[in-house]
Amino acid sequence: MSKRVGIVGAGVTPFKGTWREKTYYELAQMATREAVKDARIPIGDVDAVFYGIYNDIFERAAIPEHALHGLLGMQNKFGTRITTGGATGAYTMSAAHAYLAAGRFKTALVLGVEKATDCFDFSSMSATPEVIKSIGWSGDSFFEQSIGWSASDSYAEVVLAYMDEHPGDLKPEITARISAQLSEHVLTNEYAQRQFDQVTPEEVLNSRLVVYPFRELEICVYSEGAAALIMAEEETAKAISKNSGQPVVWVTGVGEANEHSFAGKNQKDMSRIMSDYHASHRAYAMAGIEDPAKTVEIVELHDAFVHQLEISMAEFGLVPLGRADSLIEDGLMTPGGKYVVNPCGGLVYCGHAVGASNIMSAWSARNELIKRGLKTALVHGTGSTIAQYTACMILENA
Amino acid sequence: MGTVKEKLIPSKYIPEVGSHIETIEGKKFLITNDAMYTFYRRTKGEFSDFFLALRDEKRLLGCKCSRCGLIRVPPFLTHCPDCNFAPTDPVEVEQVGVMNSTPPITYFATSLFQHLAPYGRGRVIFDGADTAMSMVLYTTTGILTPGIIKKGTRVKLVFNDERIGDVSDVFCVPAAELRRDQIEKKGLQRSEIDWESPVEPELPAASASDVAAYREVVQETRSIIEEMNRNDRARKDIAGWKRDILVKTRGGKFGIRIDDGSIRLEETGPTSPDFVMVCQDPRTLLDGLAYRGAITDSVINKKLWISKNMEFNTIFKLDRMARSVARSKKV
């Protein structure tokens, strides 16, 4: 019988557009220091570390985690790295959960870190084109990289295919309102890259097209930063919690799915994000959730793009497919609505430090469950080409 | 074929050895120019027949499962995983197809593809195939804008005249923009298509009121550009960037000079500009600079014409400066 697993500590660094003052070594240690401090345990009590680092090119090193192991005080202990595109953080938590549930370890450090904007394009004298070029190496190397594949255009393919099937949904005024609302959420997140960048829906609609149909203020921003969790099996978690005075937030469900990366008959249905559907519903099944729309209260969702946030909410079964605009039109995610969606500001406003992002989302979900006295949260990570990968986690504040 | 003599990494992408210091809160941090590069002699392996057919014969190949009959294009596997790995056989498919879904259009490209932007990339199911192939999409009529290519649009495969045995050897254009003989031709090449070349729009003669309005707008534009020039965040957006821009409008013309972190409006435009902007109404540019709508969108919507697509880069920077000024006012 597998063991219950819970989160007993968490910490993040500030997410910033660029950290000139720190390398990823120090960012990783900063988040780890915060997490063990939060759990009130010494690092020596941690049995294993799971590293979430997406892209070797960002860190400018293959096996970028090897140097971290000793400087985190984890020498002579288990350490492995997970890399699954945008879903890296979520998959890293999933891996840690599996080892803890299997009884391999009593405690684990889950550490996500990314240093993206050291990349620099000398022809345009700006970082972003080189950052997205580095991500561009994630496309299919035989059939897509050399024709301009990018993370944005591959997610836009899925969004536009959804809009082909549901032409009345994802209306520009709604995606603009969601972005504006997320910009209000971020005000309370002192670690966010854009804490004080509140925008109006009109500003969103007026922002420039980057990749049709995405406007600048509907896209996540690349960040540098780190996030860490201390996870533990049941008995250890309870003991740590007793000492720290903070409740254990239990991981009651985990689910993952990766789709085809080609489209067409018997391949990916471009109008769906089936990885989101399968991963979330597997997590619900494990957590014993029969009706997610009646159970899930907080969603910390990987909003790479606001349009994709809407589709993901539909795939999670929290709004009907084709009626995702009801998130705003029916007040489901507006203040006081049924769901608290991305209280941290999401990746659009808190920032997207890829390997750290979903772990930051879990940090936020845990904080919000405790602070608001709510019971159930869904944490989500999406990644790879055409939203191919997803990992989801149900957190419960028992 | 394969005669194109270019460097794998064009020299314009390669920075000099160098470093600089950035000071943050009184402390110095060392920033060095750096690169991480690896060269390959990489095999196309089982895909060699596909790429050689593209390069040498201008044919499009797929593979057909010997059990379920599914035809995959490109032929990305040799055995069908849906049929317990039954072998597949090569087949040739047609060079006309249909869009599987509406394609995105990239305006802000990665550093490797800025010269191609704006471009569409979407998935085409070629006649005879069951799966979709990722393709670059262009229109022959100028800048690709939303609505030209949608789900279900018939498109034609076109081959570059110089080919290297790569998916970048081919692209698609809407079949409706071609003659019947071009659509029916196998191996249609880029040079066989009439491409609409960018022609500078003619501006109508200005009335006295146009000139008066122009003078007013130029004053406002100057004041916004001066505000940008006083804004640290906006100045950072054009660090290391130099451009002389000639702006032509119905009521008159002026210049914008961007010079490594500074920007200014010049009454007399440059005699040899890096590029030309043309907009009938000078307010189109003014509104963009004042953060009342993006200049990028004005180019896409054809309210503002630029003489070189590559200068989308500069347009992005101007849009970013407008946002930087607006953002600074919030904090």
Interface residues (C-beta under 8 A of the other chain):
Chain A: R20 E21 I57 R60 D118 D121 F122 S123 S124 M125 S126 T128 P129 E130 I132 K133 I135 G136 D140 F142 F143 E144 S146 I147 G148 W149 S150 S152 D153 A156 E157 L160 A161 M163 D164 F196 D197 Q198 E203 N206 S207 R208 L209 V210 V211 Y212 P213 E216 F262 A263 G264 K265 N266 Q267 M270 S271
Chain B: K12 Y13 I14 P15 E22 I24 K27 F29 I31 N33 D34 M36 K44 F47 L70 R72 P74 F76 D82 N100 S101 T102 P103 P104 I105 T106 Y107 F108 A109 T110 S111 L112 F113 Q114 L116 Y119 R121 G122 R123 I125 A129 D130 T131 A132 M133 S134 M135 V136 P146 K150 K151 D166 V167 S168 F171 D237 A239 G240 W241 Y291 R292 G293 A294 I295 T296 D297 I300 N313 F316 K317 D319 R323 A326 R327 K330 V331
